[in-house]
Amino acid sequence: MKKALLSIITVALLIVTMGLNAVSVHAESEKETYRMQDLANLLTESQASSLQDRINALVDKYGMDLIIITEENMADYGYTDIVAFADDIYDQMEYGIGDDYTGMEFVIAMEEREWAISTCGKAIEAYSDATQDYIMSYVKPYLSSGDYYMAFSTLVDHAEQVMASYEEGVIYEPPKEPYNPGTGVVMFIIVGLVVALIYTAHLKKQLKSVRFAADANNYVDPDSINVSLSKDTFLYASVTRRARPKQTSSGGSSTHTSSSGRSHGGSHGSF
């Protein structure tokens, strides 16, 4: 097991140790305390606690796990790939609900300034590629500005929408961008300017009395030469063939296999 997981696993082992003599219900409640792991110390204690409470409530309600983990870096622990890092944390910590380990995990590595989403089980279907892109379009600006609480809170807000939609038997679809009237006005102005330029150029052209002659017909005496035969001969032909690009589906979720052999969905990027 790579050292990348040592800090997280240490926390898990402490939790498991605390629950050895407790009933199973109590052990499960202890497990809830590490769904929000701020190992990079980006949040205040109250902020982390608030997010933890919200996450646990959603997991209890919809039966789909949700985990947020912050780390100082991943390179010191032997990782260069944020996707492998996130997948290994998910698998080795046994996150997820049910036999198919359903859930979504969000991981950031501060030194590398990278983030990753790892989905598993039914969450692969629930969080489509388009949905992940949509969620991160709201989350990334907060990450880049250093407002990590708002970033994670926004993530939880959108995760709740995805979970609620999936429970109703509907795959969440990101809303389309609303029509912006300002865009239409700008396009109208641009088109108007182009038409005006074309018309002005036409008027300017009409004012010229002397024009460039593309050939010498105007300067040749028509009686000086008599061409009785004219013929064009086609000598060569060149045909270039290119393969037609194959169509690929833009919907659904792309998947990959983690080092443990489990199937994951997800995405990643920088901030």
C-alpha positions in Angstrom: 0.0 0.0 0.0 1.4 3.3 -1.0 2.3 5.9 1.6 -0.2 8.3 0.0 -2.9 6.9 2.1 -1.1 6.7 5.4 -2.6 9.8 6.9 -6.1 8.9 5.9 -5.8 5.2 6.9 -4.4 6.3 10.3 -7.6 8.2 11.0 -9.7 5.3 9.9 -7.8 2.9 12.1 -8.3 5.2 15.1 -12.0 5.2 14.3 -12.2 1.5 14.0 -10.3 1.0 17.2 -12.7 3.3 19.1 -15.6 1.2 17.8 -14.3 -2.3 18.6 -16.3 -2.7 21.8 -19.3 -0.8 20.4 -22.4 -2.1 18.7 -22.5 -2.1 14.9 -24.8 1.0 14.8 -22.3 3.0 16.8 -19.5 1.8 14.6 -21.3 3.1 11.6 -21.8 6.4 13.2 -18.1 6.6 13.8 -17.5 6.0 10.1 -19.5 9.1 9.3 -16.8 11.3 10.9 -14.4 10.8 8.1 -16.5 11.7 5.0 -15.1 15.2 5.3 -11.3 14.9 5.7 -9.6 18.3 5.7 -6.0 17.0 5.9 -4.7 20.2 4.3 -6.3 22.3 7.0 -8.2 24.6 4.6 -11.3 24.9 6.8 -12.1 26.0 10.3 -13.3 23.4 12.7 -16.9 24.7 12.5 -16.8 24.8 8.7 -15.6 21.2 8.5 -18.2 20.1 11.1 -21.0 21.9 9.2 -20.1 20.2 5.9 -19.8 16.8 7.7 -23.3 17.1 9.1 -24.8 18.1 5.7 -23.0 15.2 3.9 -24.1 12.6 6.5 -27.7 13.8 6.2 -27.6 13.4 2.4 -26.0 10.0 2.6 -28.6 8.8 5.1 -31.4 10.2 2.9 -30.4 9.0 -0.5 -28.1 6.0 0.2 -25.3 7.3 -2.0 -21.9 8.1 -0.4 -20.3 11.5 -0.6 -16.7 12.2 0.4 -14.5 15.3 0.4 -10.8 15.0 1.0 -8.1 17.7 1.0 -4.4 16.8 1.0 -1.2 18.9 1.2 0.2 17.1 -1.8 0.3 13.7 -3.4 3.9 13.6 -4.7 5.3 13.0 -1.3 3.2 9.9 -1.0 4.4 8.4 -4.3 1.6 9.6 -6.6 1.9 11.7 -9.8 -1.6 11.0 -11.0 -4.5 12.6 -9.2 -7.0 10.1 -10.7 -5.0 7.1 -9.3 -4.7 8.9 -6.0 -8.4 9.5 -5.7 -9.3 6.0 -6.8 -6.9 4.3 -4.4 -8.2 6.4 -1.5 -11.8 5.4 -2.3 -11.1 1.7 -2.7 -8.7 1.2 0.1 -10.8 3.1 2.6 -13.8 1.1 1.4 -15.9 4.2 0.8 -19.3 3.7 -0.9 -22.7 2.3 0.0 -23.8 -1.2 -0.7 -22.2 -4.1 -2.5 -21.3 -1.9 -5.5 -19.7 0.8 -3.3 -22.0 3.5 -4.7 -20.7 7.0 -4.1 -18.8 10.1 -5.2 -15.5 11.3 -3.9 -13.9 14.7 -4.4 -10.2 15.1 -3.7 -7.8 18.1 -4.0 -4.0 18.1 -3.7 -3.0 21.6 -2.7 0.7 21.7 -3.8 -0.1 20.3 -7.2 -3.2 22.5 -7.4 -5.2 19.6 -8.9 -8.6 18.1 -8.2 -10.3 14.8 -9.0 -13.8 13.3 -8.9 -14.1 9.5 -8.4 -17.4 7.8 -8.8 -18.3 4.2 -8.2 -21.4 2.0 -8.4 -24.6 3.7 -9.3 -22.9 7.1 -8.9 -21.1 6.5 -12.2 -24.5 6.7 -13.9 -25.9 9.4 -11.7 -22.9 11.8 -12.2 -22.5 11.8 -16.0 -19.5 13.5 -17.6 -21.6 16.5 -18.5 -22.9 16.8 -14.9 -19.4 16.7 -13.5 -18.3 19.5 -15.9 -21.4 21.5 -14.9 -20.7 21.1 -11.2 -17.0 22.0 -11.5 -17.9 25.1 -13.5 -19.3 26.4 -10.3 -16.8 24.9 -7.9 -13.5 25.8 -9.6 -13.8 29.6 -9.3 -14.0 29.2 -5.5 -11.0 26.9 -5.5 -9.0 29.3 -7.6 -9.9 32.2 -5.3 -9.1 30.3 -2.1 -12.7 30.2 -0.8 -12.6 26.5 0.0 -15.6 26.4 2.2 -17.8 27.9 -0.6 -16.2 25.4 -3.1 -17.1 22.4 -1.0 -20.5 23.8 0.0 -21.3 24.4 -3.7 -20.2 20.8 -4.4 -22.6 19.5 -1.8 -25.5 21.6 -3.1 -25.1 20.1 -6.6 -24.6 16.6 -5.2 -27.9 16.9 -3.4 -29.6 17.7 -6.7 -28.0 14.7 -8.4 -29.0 12.4 -5.6 -32.5 13.6 -5.5 -33.0 13.3 -9.2 -31.5 9.8 -9.3 -33.8 8.6 -6.5 -36.7 9.7 -8.6 -35.4 7.5 -11.4 -34.2 10.4 -13.5 -30.6 11.0 -14.5 -29.7 14.6 -13.7 -29.2 16.8 -16.7 -27.4 20.1 -16.4 -29.7 23.0 -17.3 -29.1 24.7 -20.5 -27.6 28.2 -20.5 -30.4 30.8 -20.4 -30.8 33.1 -23.4 -28.9 36.4 -22.9 -30.6 39.3 -24.7 -27.3 41.2 -24.6 -25.8 38.6 -27.0 -28.5 39.3 -29.6 -27.9 43.1 -29.4 -24.1 42.7 -29.9 -24.7 40.4 -32.9 -27.1 42.9 -34.4 -24.6 45.7 -34.1 -21.8 43.6 -35.7 -24.0 42.6 -38.6 -25.1 46.2 -39.1 -21.4 47.4 -39.2 -20.5 44.7 -41.7 -23.5 45.7 -44.0 -22.5 49.3 -43.7 -18.9 48.7 -44.6 -19.9 46.6 -47.7 -22.3 49.3 -48.8 -19.8 52.1 -48.3 -17.2 50.1 -50.3 -19.7 49.7 -53.1 -20.4 53.5 -53.3 -16.7 54.2 -53.2 -16.1 51.8 -56.1 -18.7 53.6 -58.2 -16.8 56.9 -57.9 -13.7 55.6 -59.6 -13.5 56.4 -63.3 -10.2 54.5 -63.9 -10.0 50.9 -63.1 -7.3 48.2 -63.3 -7.6 46.0 -66.4 -7.1 42.4 -65.7 -6.2 41.6 -69.3 -5.0 43.4 -72.5 -8.2 43.1 -74.5 -8.8 46.8 -74.4 -5.4 47.5 -75.9 -5.4 45.0 -78.7 -6.5 45.8 -82.3 -9.3 43.3 -83.0 -8.2 43.0 -86.7 -4.5 42.3 -85.9 -5.0 38.6 -85.0 -7.6 35.9 -85.9 -7.9 32.8 -83.8 -9.9 30.2 -85.6 -9.6 27.3 -83.2 -9.7 27.2 -79.4 -9.5 24.0 -77.3 -8.7 23.1 -73.7 -7.0 19.8 -73.1 -7.3 18.1 -69.6 -4.0 16.3 -68.9 -3.9 15.1 -65.2 -6.3 14.2 -62.4 -5.5 13.9 -58.7 -7.9 12.4 -56.1 -7.3 12.5 -52.4 -9.3 10.2 -50.1 -9.6 10.7 -46.3 -11.3 8.3 -43.8 -14.5 9.7 -42.4 -14.2 10.3 -38.6 -16.1 7.8 -36.5 -18.9 9.2 -34.4 -18.7 8.8 -30.7 -21.4 9.3 -28.1 -21.1 12.5 -26.0 -23.5 11.4 -23.3 -23.2 9.2 -20.3 -20.1 8.6 -18.2 -16.6 7.5 -19.2 -15.1 4.9 -17.0 -11.7 3.4 -16.1 -10.3 0.7 -13.9 -8.5 1.4 -10.7 -5.4 -0.4 -9.4 -7.7 -2.6 -7.3 -9.6 -3.7 -10.5 -12.8 -1.7 -9.6 -14.6 0.3 -12.2 -14.7 4.1 -11.6 -16.1 7.1 -13.3 -14.8 10.6 -12.8 -12.9 13.6 -14.0 -10.0 15.7 -13.0 -8.3 19.1 -13.6 -6.4 21.9 -12.1 -7.4 25.1 -10.3 
